[in-house]
Amino acid sequence: MRIGKVVGSHALNGRLRIYVTTDILSRFAAGKEIYLSRAGKNEKKVVKDFKLVSKKDALLQLEGIDDRNAADSLRGAELLIMKETAEESRKDLDEGSFYYYDLIGLKVFLDNKEYGSIVDIMEAGAGDIFIIENIDGAEVLVPFIDGVVEMDRMSEGIIDIFPIEGMLDL
C-alpha cells in the first residue's frame, strides 16, 4: 500500500522530501519498516527520522541513505507498506472510511448500467482522481468528489458516477 512518494532531496545528509499519501503518520515513526519502490523493485528500509512540514509535505530520513546523491537518485520512488501492516490499522479507521486499495477493481455504474471498473487512483493537487477502464477498454478520469462519485453501494462492490456534461467524452 502506498503511503508516500519521494519528490526530491533535502540538505546534504540524504534526507528525502516526500509527498505523504497516508493519513496515519505513525507509519513513518522511527524504527518502522517501509519499502522504496522504483523500476519494479522494492527495497526494505528503516525510518530514522520523520518531520511533517505541511499537511502533505514531509522530510524523511531512511537508514542507508546518507548523502544527497543517494537521495536525489530516489526522486519519483513510491513509499510502500505491506498490505498486512495496513490491515493492522483498519480498526482505527473512522466509520465509512476505507483504504484506496479497497476501491481498485470495484465496478463503476453510470445510469444504473455497468460502465467499467476502477483500475487506479491518481493523486492530484485538488483531490484524487479515479482512473476507470470502461467496458470498451478505454481509460477515463473521474474526480473523486461529492456529486460526481457516490459510494453508497461500495459494500456490493459498486460505485456510481454522475459525471458533468462532457467529462466522459473520449
WOUR-V302552 format. One record per residue. N is the residue number from 1. RES is the residue in one small letter. PHI is phi in whole degrees, 0 to 359 (NA if undefined). NEAR is the number of other ideal C-beta (glycine too) atoms within 10 Angstrom. Layout:
N:RES:PHI:NEAR
N:RES:PHI:NEAR
//
This chain:
1:m:NA:18
2:r:284:18
3:i:239:22
4:g:179:24
5:k:215:17
6:v:283:24
7:v:250:16
8:g:168:14
9:s:246:22
10:h:218:19
11:a:67:12
12:l:257:11
13:n:266:14
14:g:90:22
15:r:292:21
16:l:258:26
17:r:268:17
18:i:231:24
19:y:258:14
20:v:273:22
21:t:245:17
22:t:254:19
23:d:268:12
24:i:255:13
25:l:291:12
26:s:296:10
27:r:294:21
28:f:257:23
29:a:295:10
30:a:307:10
31:g:94:8
32:k:287:15
33:e:267:13
34:i:225:22
35:y:239:18
36:l:267:19
37:s:243:16
38:r:204:14
39:a:52:6
40:g:77:5
41:k:242:9
42:n:249:14
43:e:238:13
44:k:287:12
45:k:224:19
46:v:246:12
47:v:288:18
48:k:263:16
49:d:203:13
50:f:213:21
51:k:219:12
52:l:283:12
53:v:263:12
54:s:215:7
55:k:306:7
56:k:236:14
57:d:253:14
58:a:211:20
59:l:246:16
60:l:227:24
61:q:246:20
62:l:244:24
63:e:300:13
64:g:88:12
65:i:244:22
66:d:243:15
67:d:214:12
68:r:299:15
69:n:298:11
70:a:297:15
71:a:295:24
72:d:300:13
73:s:291:13
74:l:264:21
75:r:307:14
76:g:93:11
77:a:293:21
78:e:272:15
79:l:254:27
80:l:234:18
81:i:233:21
82:m:292:14
83:k:302:10
84:e:299:8
85:t:295:15
86:a:296:18
87:e:297:11
88:e:299:10
89:s:259:15
90:r:302:11
91:k:297:6
92:d:272:10
93:l:290:12
94:d:294:7
95:e:302:4
96:g:85:7
97:s:270:10
98:f:203:12
99:y:268:16
100:y:299:17
101:y:294:12
102:d:293:11
103:l:272:19
104:i:298:14
105:g:95:10
106:l:297:18
107:k:285:16
108:v:248:21
109:f:247:16
110:l:230:16
111:d:53:8
112:n:62:6
113:k:234:7
114:e:296:12
115:y:256:21
116:g:169:21
117:s:211:19
118:i:282:20
119:v:252:12
120:d:193:13
121:i:230:17
122:m:252:11
123:e:272:14
124:a:236:11
125:g:303:5
126:a:272:7
127:g:158:9
128:d:270:15
129:i:231:16
130:f:281:25
131:i:259:14
132:i:247:23
133:e:264:16
134:n:283:16
135:i:294:11
136:d:271:9
137:g:91:7
138:a:274:11
139:e:267:12
140:v:233:19
141:l:253:12
142:v:229:22
143:p:293:18
144:f:273:20
145:i:225:11
146:d:302:7
147:g:92:9
148:v:254:15
149:v:240:19
150:e:243:14
151:m:257:15
152:d:302:9
153:r:255:13
154:m:302:15
155:s:296:7
156:e:266:9
157:g:82:10
158:i:226:16
159:i:237:23
160:d:249:18
161:i:242:21
162:f:227:12
163:p:291:16
164:i:284:9
165:e:305:6
166:g:90:6
167:m:297:13
168:l:261:16
169:d:294:7
170:l:257:7
//
